[in-house]
Amino acid sequence: MEKEELIQKLQAAKSVDEIIAIAKENGVEVTKEKAQELLDKLTAKDGELTDDMLDAVSGGGIIDTVKEWFGSLFGK
């Protein structure tokens, strides 16, 4: 799976179980706690962007988490 596709799938995830399944599909085991942490970064409350979501837009946040989990796709 291409890294852009992986990021899009993670961003579209609506539950912890979806995030865990995406990770597992890519050979990565993550805890429910880690999956919840990522989901929280991706989930806006009251229609506003969270600080983590703003970081993700500027190249941090989710990208850093994805690189940590799926390092081999990012040349690690």
Biopython code that builds the backbone (N, CA, C, O; Angstrom):
import numpy as np
from Bio.PDB.StructureBuilder import StructureBuilder

atoms = [
    (1, "MET", "N", (0.847, -1.179, 0.000)),
    (1, "MET", "CA", (0.000, 0.000, 0.000)),
    (1, "MET", "C", (0.892, 1.241, 0.000)),
    (1, "MET", "O", (1.873, 1.314, 0.740)),
    (2, "GLU", "N", (0.541, 2.200, -0.829)),
    (2, "GLU", "CA", (1.279, 3.460, -0.889)),
    (2, "GLU", "C", (1.060, 4.231, 0.404)),
    (2, "GLU", "O", (-0.002, 4.136, 1.020)),
    (3, "LYS", "N", (2.068, 4.995, 0.812)),
    (3, "LYS", "CA", (1.951, 5.714, 2.079)),
    (3, "LYS", "C", (0.834, 6.753, 2.046)),
    (3, "LYS", "O", (0.180, 6.971, 3.066)),
    (4, "GLU", "N", (0.599, 7.395, 0.913)),
    (4, "GLU", "CA", (-0.486, 8.366, 0.827)),
    (4, "GLU", "C", (-1.835, 7.683, 1.014)),
    (4, "GLU", "O", (-2.721, 8.209, 1.688)),
    (5, "GLU", "N", (-1.982, 6.504, 0.411)),
    (5, "GLU", "CA", (-3.219, 5.732, 0.550)),
    (5, "GLU", "C", (-3.417, 5.318, 2.006)),
    (5, "GLU", "O", (-4.531, 5.374, 2.527)),
    (6, "LEU", "N", (-2.344, 4.908, 2.653)),
    (6, "LEU", "CA", (-2.406, 4.509, 4.047)),
    (6, "LEU", "C", (-2.856, 5.678, 4.921)),
    (6, "LEU", "O", (-3.719, 5.509, 5.782)),
    (7, "ILE", "N", (-2.290, 6.837, 4.711)),
    (7, "ILE", "CA", (-2.666, 8.018, 5.487)),
    (7, "ILE", "C", (-4.127, 8.362, 5.257)),
    (7, "ILE", "O", (-4.838, 8.700, 6.203)),
    (8, "GLN", "N", (-4.581, 8.282, 4.021)),
    (8, "GLN", "CA", (-5.987, 8.566, 3.710)),
    (8, "GLN", "C", (-6.912, 7.581, 4.411)),
    (8, "GLN", "O", (-7.952, 7.972, 4.940)),
    (9, "LYS", "N", (-6.535, 6.299, 4.417)),
    (9, "LYS", "CA", (-7.355, 5.291, 5.093)),
    (9, "LYS", "C", (-7.428, 5.562, 6.590)),
    (9, "LYS", "O", (-8.494, 5.455, 7.197)),
    (10, "LEU", "N", (-6.295, 5.912, 7.180)),
    (10, "LEU", "CA", (-6.285, 6.210, 8.612)),
    (10, "LEU", "C", (-7.113, 7.452, 8.918)),
    (10, "LEU", "O", (-7.824, 7.491, 9.921)),
    (11, "GLN", "N", (-7.026, 8.459, 8.065)),
    (11, "GLN", "CA", (-7.804, 9.675, 8.275)),
    (11, "GLN", "C", (-9.297, 9.416, 8.145)),
    (11, "GLN", "O", (-10.099, 10.100, 8.780)),
    (12, "ALA", "N", (-9.680, 8.439, 7.331)),
    (12, "ALA", "CA", (-11.092, 8.119, 7.131)),
    (12, "ALA", "C", (-11.644, 7.198, 8.215)),
    (12, "ALA", "O", (-12.857, 7.010, 8.310)),
    (13, "ALA", "N", (-10.770, 6.628, 9.025)),
    (13, "ALA", "CA", (-11.209, 5.689, 10.066)),
    (13, "ALA", "C", (-12.123, 6.388, 11.059)),
    (13, "ALA", "O", (-11.881, 7.526, 11.463)),
    (14, "LYS", "N", (-13.173, 5.685, 11.440)),
    (14, "LYS", "CA", (-14.158, 6.241, 12.369)),
    (14, "LYS", "C", (-14.127, 5.572, 13.734)),
    (14, "LYS", "O", (-14.855, 5.970, 14.644)),
    (15, "SER", "N", (-13.279, 4.548, 13.877)),
    (15, "SER", "CA", (-13.238, 3.840, 15.159)),
    (15, "SER", "C", (-11.844, 3.289, 15.434)),
    (15, "SER", "O", (-11.009, 3.161, 14.538)),
    (16, "VAL", "N", (-11.630, 2.973, 16.691)),
    (16, "VAL", "CA", (-10.379, 2.352, 17.120)),
    (16, "VAL", "C", (-10.186, 1.032, 16.381)),
    (16, "VAL", "O", (-9.083, 0.726, 15.928)),
    (17, "ASP", "N", (-11.254, 0.254, 16.260)),
    (17, "ASP", "CA", (-11.162, -1.045, 15.592)),
    (17, "ASP", "C", (-10.752, -0.895, 14.126)),
    (17, "ASP", "O", (-10.004, -1.723, 13.606)),
    (18, "GLU", "N", (-11.232, 0.146, 13.460)),
    (18, "GLU", "CA", (-10.828, 0.388, 12.067)),
    (18, "GLU", "C", (-9.338, 0.691, 11.983)),
    (18, "GLU", "O", (-8.650, 0.183, 11.097)),
    (19, "ILE", "N", (-8.839, 1.506, 12.890)),
    (19, "ILE", "CA", (-7.417, 1.848, 12.896)),
    (19, "ILE", "C", (-6.583, 0.603, 13.150)),
    (19, "ILE", "O", (-5.570, 0.388, 12.485)),
    (20, "ILE", "N", (-7.000, -0.216, 14.105)),
    (20, "ILE", "CA", (-6.282, -1.460, 14.408)),
    (20, "ILE", "C", (-6.283, -2.377, 13.188)),
    (20, "ILE", "O", (-5.262, -2.992, 12.877)),
    (21, "ALA", "N", (-7.411, -2.477, 12.497)),
    (21, "ALA", "CA", (-7.500, -3.332, 11.309)),
    (21, "ALA", "C", (-6.587, -2.826, 10.191)),
    (21, "ALA", "O", (-5.930, -3.625, 9.524)),
    (22, "ILE", "N", (-6.539, -1.520, 9.982)),
    (22, "ILE", "CA", (-5.663, -0.954, 8.955)),
    (22, "ILE", "C", (-4.210, -1.249, 9.296)),
    (22, "ILE", "O", (-3.426, -1.636, 8.429)),
    (23, "ALA", "N", (-3.859, -1.065, 10.552)),
    (23, "ALA", "CA", (-2.488, -1.358, 10.980)),
    (23, "ALA", "C", (-2.160, -2.824, 10.751)),
    (23, "ALA", "O", (-1.094, -3.154, 10.231)),
    (24, "LYS", "N", (-3.079, -3.704, 11.141)),
    (24, "LYS", "CA", (-2.850, -5.149, 11.002)),
    (24, "LYS", "C", (-2.690, -5.533, 9.531)),
    (24, "LYS", "O", (-1.851, -6.370, 9.198)),
    (25, "GLU", "N", (-3.488, -4.928, 8.650)),
    (25, "GLU", "CA", (-3.383, -5.190, 7.207)),
    (25, "GLU", "C", (-1.978, -4.880, 6.692)),
    (25, "GLU", "O", (-1.528, -5.440, 5.693)),
    (26, "ASN", "N", (-1.308, -3.986, 7.389)),
    (26, "ASN", "CA", (0.022, -3.546, 6.969)),
    (26, "ASN", "C", (1.122, -4.111, 7.847)),
    (26, "ASN", "O", (2.243, -3.603, 7.861)),
    (27, "GLY", "N", (0.791, -5.177, 8.585)),
    (27, "GLY", "CA", (1.787, -5.891, 9.366)),
    (27, "GLY", "C", (2.229, -5.208, 10.640)),
    (27, "GLY", "O", (3.315, -5.482, 11.153)),
    (28, "VAL", "N", (1.387, -4.312, 11.159)),
    (28, "VAL", "CA", (1.725, -3.577, 12.371)),
    (28, "VAL", "C", (0.682, -3.868, 13.440)),
    (28, "VAL", "O", (-0.521, -3.777, 13.192)),
    (29, "GLU", "N", (1.156, -4.218, 14.632)),
    (29, "GLU", "CA", (0.266, -4.429, 15.768)),
    (29, "GLU", "C", (0.276, -3.162, 16.614)),
    (29, "GLU", "O", (1.341, -2.681, 17.001)),
    (30, "VAL", "N", (-0.897, -2.623, 16.899)),
    (30, "VAL", "CA", (-1.004, -1.451, 17.769)),
    (30, "VAL", "C", (-2.004, -1.746, 18.877)),
    (30, "VAL", "O", (-2.948, -2.515, 18.696)),
    (31, "THR", "N", (-1.783, -1.127, 20.012)),
    (31, "THR", "CA", (-2.693, -1.305, 21.135)),
    (31, "THR", "C", (-3.937, -0.450, 20.928)),
    (31, "THR", "O", (-3.943, 0.482, 20.123)),
    (32, "LYS", "N", (-4.979, -0.780, 21.662)),
    (32, "LYS", "CA", (-6.192, 0.038, 21.603)),
    (32, "LYS", "C", (-5.899, 1.453, 22.077)),
    (32, "LYS", "O", (-6.474, 2.418, 21.573)),
    (33, "GLU", "N", (-5.002, 1.571, 23.049)),
    (33, "GLU", "CA", (-4.658, 2.895, 23.571)),
    (33, "GLU", "C", (-3.998, 3.748, 22.492)),
    (33, "GLU", "O", (-4.338, 4.920, 22.326)),
    (34, "LYS", "N", (-3.053, 3.159, 21.757)),
    (34, "LYS", "CA", (-2.375, 3.893, 20.681)),
    (34, "LYS", "C", (-3.358, 4.245, 19.565)),
    (34, "LYS", "O", (-3.316, 5.348, 19.018)),
    (35, "ALA", "N", (-4.237, 3.307, 19.233)),
    (35, "ALA", "CA", (-5.233, 3.560, 18.195)),
    (35, "ALA", "C", (-6.181, 4.677, 18.633)),
    (35, "ALA", "O", (-6.561, 5.521, 17.821)),
    (36, "GLN", "N", (-6.560, 4.686, 19.905)),
    (36, "GLN", "CA", (-7.428, 5.742, 20.424)),
    (36, "GLN", "C", (-6.728, 7.096, 20.366)),
    (36, "GLN", "O", (-7.342, 8.112, 20.041)),
    (37, "GLU", "N", (-5.439, 7.095, 20.683)),
    (37, "GLU", "CA", (-4.647, 8.326, 20.619)),
    (37, "GLU", "C", (-4.663, 8.899, 19.205)),
    (37, "GLU", "O", (-4.847, 10.102, 19.021)),
    (38, "LEU", "N", (-4.470, 8.039, 18.211)),
    (38, "LEU", "CA", (-4.498, 8.498, 16.825)),
    (38, "LEU", "C", (-5.889, 8.969, 16.443)),
    (38, "LEU", "O", (-6.035, 10.006, 15.796)),
    (39, "LEU", "N", (-6.912, 8.223, 16.834)),
    (39, "LEU", "CA", (-8.287, 8.612, 16.514)),
    (39, "LEU", "C", (-8.607, 9.982, 17.115)),
    (39, "LEU", "O", (-9.258, 10.812, 16.482)),
    (40, "ASP", "N", (-8.141, 10.203, 18.343)),
    (40, "ASP", "CA", (-8.361, 11.505, 18.975)),
    (40, "ASP", "C", (-7.693, 12.622, 18.189)),
    (40, "ASP", "O", (-8.231, 13.724, 18.089)),
    (41, "LYS", "N", (-6.525, 12.340, 17.634)),
    (41, "LYS", "CA", (-5.831, 13.344, 16.822)),
    (41, "LYS", "C", (-6.611, 13.667, 15.555)),
    (41, "LYS", "O", (-6.529, 14.777, 15.029)),
    (42, "LEU", "N", (-7.358, 12.701, 15.078)),
    (42, "LEU", "CA", (-8.069, 12.862, 13.810)),
    (42, "LEU", "C", (-9.488, 13.379, 13.961)),
    (42, "LEU", "O", (-10.114, 13.767, 12.975)),
    (43, "THR", "N", (-10.001, 13.389, 15.182)),
    (43, "THR", "CA", (-11.410, 13.685, 15.399)),
    (43, "THR", "C", (-11.610, 15.111, 15.885)),
    (43, "THR", "O", (-11.107, 15.506, 16.937)),
    (44, "ALA", "N", (-12.350, 15.868, 15.103)),
    (44, "ALA", "CA", (-12.680, 17.239, 15.496)),
    (44, "ALA", "C", (-13.882, 17.221, 16.424)),
    (44, "ALA", "O", (-14.810, 16.431, 16.249)),
    (45, "LYS", "N", (-13.852, 18.075, 17.381)),
    (45, "LYS", "CA", (-14.981, 18.239, 18.295)),
    (45, "LYS", "C", (-15.707, 19.534, 17.902)),
    (45, "LYS", "O", (-15.067, 20.560, 17.670)),
    (46, "ASP", "N", (-17.007, 19.486, 17.831)),
    (46, "ASP", "CA", (-17.823, 20.661, 17.530)),
    (46, "ASP", "C", (-17.476, 21.316, 16.198)),
    (46, "ASP", "O", (-17.660, 22.521, 16.029)),
    (47, "GLY", "N", (-16.971, 20.521, 15.248)),
    (47, "GLY", "CA", (-16.689, 21.037, 13.922)),
    (47, "GLY", "C", (-15.425, 21.874, 13.811)),
    (47, "GLY", "O", (-15.138, 22.427, 12.749)),
    (48, "GLU", "N", (-14.667, 21.972, 14.899)),
    (48, "GLU", "CA", (-13.433, 22.750, 14.858)),
    (48, "GLU", "C", (-12.232, 21.832, 14.748)),
    (48, "GLU", "O", (-12.272, 20.686, 15.195)),
    (49, "LEU", "N", (-11.170, 22.336, 14.154)),
    (49, "LEU", "CA", (-9.937, 21.569, 14.068)),
    (49, "LEU", "C", (-9.229, 21.591, 15.416)),
    (49, "LEU", "O", (-9.115, 22.635, 16.058)),
    (50, "THR", "N", (-8.756, 20.419, 15.832)),
    (50, "THR", "CA", (-7.976, 20.347, 17.060)),
    (50, "THR", "C", (-6.554, 20.797, 16.764)),
    (50, "THR", "O", (-6.155, 20.879, 15.603)),
    (51, "ASP", "N", (-5.790, 21.088, 17.808)),
    (51, "ASP", "CA", (-4.385, 21.443, 17.619)),
    (51, "ASP", "C", (-3.642, 20.330, 16.899)),
    (51, "ASP", "O", (-2.804, 20.594, 16.037)),
    (52, "ASP", "N", (-3.952, 19.065, 17.256)),
    (52, "ASP", "CA", (-3.298, 17.933, 16.601)),
    (52, "ASP", "C", (-3.649, 17.874, 15.122)),
    (52, "ASP", "O", (-2.802, 17.536, 14.295)),
    (53, "MET", "N", (-4.905, 18.205, 14.780)),
    (53, "MET", "CA", (-5.290, 18.196, 13.369)),
    (53, "MET", "C", (-4.569, 19.307, 12.615)),
    (53, "MET", "O", (-4.153, 19.114, 11.473)),
    (54, "LEU", "N", (-4.420, 20.461, 13.243)),
    (54, "LEU", "CA", (-3.677, 21.542, 12.602)),
    (54, "LEU", "C", (-2.220, 21.151, 12.404)),
    (54, "LEU", "O", (-1.626, 21.464, 11.372)),
    (55, "ASP", "N", (-1.638, 20.466, 13.393)),
    (55, "ASP", "CA", (-0.269, 19.963, 13.243)),
    (55, "ASP", "C", (-0.182, 18.984, 12.079)),
    (55, "ASP", "O", (0.781, 19.005, 11.314)),
    (56, "ALA", "N", (-1.191, 18.125, 11.948)),
    (56, "ALA", "CA", (-1.194, 17.138, 10.868)),
    (56, "ALA", "C", (-1.200, 17.822, 9.511)),
    (56, "ALA", "O", (-0.520, 17.385, 8.583)),
    (57, "VAL", "N", (-1.966, 18.893, 9.403)),
    (57, "VAL", "CA", (-2.040, 19.632, 8.149)),
    (57, "VAL", "C", (-0.686, 20.245, 7.810)),
    (57, "VAL", "O", (-0.307, 20.328, 6.642)),
    (58, "SER", "N", (0.039, 20.675, 8.843)),
    (58, "SER", "CA", (1.322, 21.324, 8.595)),
    (58, "SER", "C", (2.489, 20.337, 8.584)),
    (58, "SER", "O", (3.649, 20.747, 8.573)),
    (59, "GLY", "N", (2.183, 19.032, 8.588)),
    (59, "GLY", "CA", (3.246, 18.039, 8.439)),
    (59, "GLY", "C", (3.601, 17.296, 9.708)),
    (59, "GLY", "O", (4.505, 16.460, 9.686)),
    (60, "GLY", "N", (2.938, 17.562, 10.795)),
    (60, "GLY", "CA", (3.212, 16.847, 12.048)),
    (60, "GLY", "C", (2.088, 15.887, 12.354)),
    (60, "GLY", "O", (1.487, 15.328, 11.437)),
    (61, "GLY", "N", (1.790, 15.684, 13.624)),
    (61, "GLY", "CA", (0.634, 14.918, 14.048)),
    (61, "GLY", "C", (0.542, 13.528, 13.467)),
    (61, "GLY", "O", (1.364, 12.668, 13.782)),
    (62, "ILE", "N", (-0.432, 13.297, 12.635)),
    (62, "ILE", "CA", (-0.683, 11.966, 12.083)),
    (62, "ILE", "C", (0.511, 11.462, 11.281)),
    (62, "ILE", "O", (0.820, 10.271, 11.316)),
    (63, "ILE", "N", (1.179, 12.347, 10.568)),
    (63, "ILE", "CA", (2.316, 11.915, 9.758)),
    (63, "ILE", "C", (3.389, 11.306, 10.651)),
    (63, "ILE", "O", (3.946, 10.255, 10.332)),
    (64, "ASP", "N", (3.676, 11.962, 11.762)),
    (64, "ASP", "CA", (4.679, 11.430, 12.691)),
    (64, "ASP", "C", (4.257, 10.081, 13.244)),
    (64, "ASP", "O", (5.081, 9.173, 13.357)),
    (65, "THR", "N", (2.990, 9.937, 13.590)),
    (65, "THR", "CA", (2.482, 8.667, 14.121)),
    (65, "THR", "C", (2.573, 7.578, 13.067)),
    (65, "THR", "O", (3.006, 6.464, 13.360)),
    (66, "VAL", "N", (2.171, 7.887, 11.852)),
    (66, "VAL", "CA", (2.223, 6.898, 10.769)),
    (66, "VAL", "C", (3.669, 6.488, 10.497)),
    (66, "VAL", "O", (3.950, 5.307, 10.297)),
    (67, "LYS", "N", (4.581, 7.448, 10.488)),
    (67, "LYS", "CA", (5.994, 7.118, 10.287)),
    (67, "LYS", "C", (6.496, 6.210, 11.391)),
    (67, "LYS", "O", (7.261, 5.280, 11.133)),
    (68, "GLU", "N", (6.072, 6.471, 12.621)),
    (68, "GLU", "CA", (6.487, 5.637, 13.754)),
    (68, "GLU", "C", (5.965, 4.211, 13.599)),
    (68, "GLU", "O", (6.709, 3.251, 13.799)),
    (69, "TRP", "N", (4.697, 4.071, 13.246)),
    (69, "TRP", "CA", (4.071, 2.746, 13.143)),
    (69, "TRP", "C", (4.495, 1.996, 11.887)),
    (69, "TRP", "O", (4.756, 0.794, 11.935)),
    (70, "PHE", "N", (4.563, 2.706, 10.763)),
    (70, "PHE", "CA", (4.769, 2.068, 9.466)),
    (70, "PHE", "C", (6.103, 2.514, 8.860)),
    (70, "PHE", "O", (6.177, 2.800, 7.665)),
    (71, "GLY", "N", (7.135, 2.572, 9.668)),
    (71, "GLY", "CA", (8.436, 3.073, 9.267)),
    (71, "GLY", "C", (8.969, 2.509, 7.958)),
    (71, "GLY", "O", (9.586, 3.238, 7.181)),
    (72, "SER", "N", (8.744, 1.227, 7.700)),
    (72, "SER", "CA", (9.290, 0.626, 6.491)),
    (72, "SER", "C", (8.719, 1.251, 5.220)),
    (72, "SER", "O", (9.390, 1.267, 4.188)),
    (73, "LEU", "N", (7.498, 1.764, 5.279)),
    (73, "LEU", "CA", (6.914, 2.429, 4.122)),
    (73, "LEU", "C", (7.532, 3.809, 3.896)),
    (73, "LEU", "O", (7.418, 4.386, 2.814)),
    (74, "PHE", "N", (8.186, 4.325, 4.934)),
    (74, "PHE", "CA", (8.751, 5.660, 4.852)),
    (74, "PHE", "C", (10.275, 5.627, 4.805)),
    (74, "PHE", "O", (10.929, 6.638, 5.063)),
    (75, "GLY", "N", (10.840, 4.469, 4.478)),
    (75, "GLY", "CA", (12.273, 4.361, 4.310)),
    (75, "GLY", "C", (13.048, 4.249, 5.612)),
    (75, "GLY", "O", (14.243, 4.545, 5.642)),
    (76, "LYS", "N", (12.390, 3.826, 6.696)),
    (76, "LYS", "CA", (13.074, 3.641, 7.966)),
    (76, "LYS", "C", (13.579, 2.231, 8.076)),
    (76, "LYS", "O", (14.190, 1.871, 9.082)),
]
sb = StructureBuilder()
sb.init_structure("model")
sb.init_model(0)
sb.init_chain("A")
sb.init_seg("    ")
for serial, (resi, resn, name, xyz) in enumerate(atoms, 1):
    if name == "N":
        sb.init_residue(resn, " ", resi, " ")
    sb.init_atom(name, np.array(xyz, "f"), 0.0, 1.0, " ", f" {name:<3s}", serial, name[0])
structure = sb.get_structure()
